[in-house]
């Protein structure tokens, strides 16, 4: 089984342990992860749907990132989660993005605010 270091996303998803007594060394839980069969893919599109019991994440590649796509977006991965796992994932992702923004600045998700108008030479 391959071991993986505890990432911020994994540590946020762990259940909170009771606080140790004063002076006692805090024990940190680690989760062993076997990622030998994991398939890595890139996605710049995510659609979230669900049922009363599950959350469904469809991930894919949008080759037309500006405006409304004229071609269908090919979904390459579908992840189905129960709501408990989805809530833990939400917390882990939120913590990860907060740490990234603290280090590198706020991420603007509105593409119109990110694009700077080009100035024409006089």
N, C-alpha and C positions, 0 to 999 in steps of 0.2 A: 504494500500500500504506500503510495507516494505521500510524503508529508508536505504540507503547505504552511507557510507562516501565517499567523493570524492577521488578516487584513482588517482595515477599519469597517468594511461592510460586514465581515463575519463577526467582529467583536460587538457591533451594534445589534446583531441579530440574536446574540446569546441572551438567555434569561438572566435577570439580575440576581446575583448571589447576595445573601445576607451580609451586612457589614461586619468585618472581623472585630474582635474585642480590641481595646486600646493596646498598642504595643505589639499586637500579633501581626505576623507577616501576611499580607493579603495574597490569597491564592488566586491565580488566574486560570480559568478554564481554557483549554485549547481543543480545537476540533480538528481531527485528522481528515484530510480530503484526498480522495483518489481521483485525480483528474486525467488519468491515462487514457480514458475513452472519450474525453470531452472534445467536442467539435467547435472550433473557434470560427466565428463569423462576424461580419461588420453589419450594423444596421443604422440607418439614419431616418427610419420611419418606424413608428410604433402605434398600433391601434389597440385600445383597451376595451374589451367587452366583458360580459359576464352573465352568469346565471345566479339564482338565489344561493347556490352552494359554492360557486367557483368564479375566479377571475381568469380571463383569457387574454394573454398578451400575444399579439401577432407582430413579428419583427420582420423587416424587409429593407430593401434598398430602393430608394426613390431616386431614379436617375435624372429627374427633372425637379430640382429643389426649389425653383422659383415659380411662383404662380400655381395655377391648378394643373396637375399632371394630365396630359392628354392620353397617356398610355397607362394601363393598369400597373400597379405596384406589385412586384413579385414578392410574396411572403415566403421567406426561407425558413423561419422558425416559428413554432407556436408553443407557448408555455402556458400550461394550465396549473393554477395554484388554488389552494383553499384560501379563504379570507384571512385566517390566522397567519399563514405564511406570507400572504400579500402585505399584511400590516407590518410584519417584521421586515420585509423587503423595503417597504416605504421608509421606515425609520433608518435602515442601513443606508439607503440611497441618499436620503436627506442629510445624514451626517457626513457622508462622503462628499457631497456637493458643497456643503458648508465649509468643510476643511479645504477643498479646492479653491473656493472663492476667497477664503481668508488668506491663502497663499498667493493667488494669482489675480484676484479682482472678481467683481460681480460678472456673472454670465448673463448676457442679454439674450433672451429667447425670441424676441420679436426681430425678425430679420430686417425689417424696414428701419429699425433704430440702429442696427449694426452697420448697415451699408452707408458709406459716406459718399455724398454726391461728388462726382468728378468735376473739377474746375477746368474750364476751357482756357487755353492760352489766349492772351490778349493780342 
